[in-house]
Amino acid sequence: MNRHEIHHAIKRNRWKPEATRIMSYSTATIVSLALQCAPTVAPETVAAIVHTESRGHVFALNVNGGRQPRRQSSAAAAAATAKRYVAAGYSVDLGLGQINSRNMRWLGLTWETVFDPCINIAALGRVLTQNYNSVKAGRDPQSALRIALSIYNTGSQSRGFRNGYVAKVVGNAGIADMQVSYTSTASQPIAQSTADLQAIIVAENAAQQAPPRPAPPPRWNLFERAAYERETKTLANNGRGST
């Protein structure tokens, strides 16, 4: 299925009754989209990310920190719902690749285009490729790819390992591999790796640690002591603690 055929199928689908327009793509269709729309990323990797992020639901929405909306039945409905949440101060993950609404501007996306399957997959590929290029120096490709996946999910080189996201994508890559009989020459697909990533997590955690705090002011210095205690409480609430 080429890009023209994919878009023709999407157009036909828009004319179906409301109950049948909630679209979910198979792995084979996602792989076809990946080859057409994100050729710099292995299609197996794209399919694994999409399966993890949206399970192939074209109009998938995830409201970060808010109540989740019902499943959307069209691009117009999904865009309208997402815009309401964004106007209320939430960020929303959008479409097949769950592109965050706060990334739309730099990715050149609009509410009219973000749920287009090819455009959404292209944005996924662009974000993942940028992440990969930012961490590949001095690392083997599979380690760099896993770190890029962690950044894709959390913005952090390590939190995507700790929350299980990277493991889920790697597991779903096995699902993708079972349903396609070819690999891409554009990029290596996810493969089993024995690389020890503990050093990466330790290094990032060390880099994020705050420097030691000075000793508290004397108790007679009421204003500085109060400010110090407020800061201590804030750090504790953020999970950083004081040293």
Number of C-alpha atoms within 10 A of each C-alpha: 13 12 15 10 10 17 15 11 12 15 11 10 16 16 10 11 9 11 7 11 16 19 17 16 17 15 24 16 15 25 24 18 25 26 22 19 21 24 17 19 23 21 35 31 28 31 31 27 29 25 24 21 24 21 18 24 23 26 26 28 26 21 18 13 9 12 9 12 14 10 14 20 19 19 22 14 13 23 21 13 16 23 17 11 18 14 9 9 10 16 20 24 20 26 28 33 30 28 26 17 20 13 14 16 9 7 16 11 17 12 17 10 15 27 26 18 25 23 19 25 28 24 23 24 23 16 18 25 19 12 21 21 12 12 17 16 10 7 11 11 19 18 20 21 25 24 27 27 29 26 22 25 21 14 13 16 23 24 19 22 22 11 13 11 21 25 16 17 24 22 15 20 24 16 16 24 20 10 13 13 7 9 13 14 12 13 16 17 22 24 14 11 12 8 10 8 14 10 9 14 17 12 12 14 13 10 10 9 9 11 9 8 10 9 8 14 15 9 10 8 10 11 10 14 15 14 13 17 13 12 14 18 14 14 13 12 10 9 9 12 13 15 10
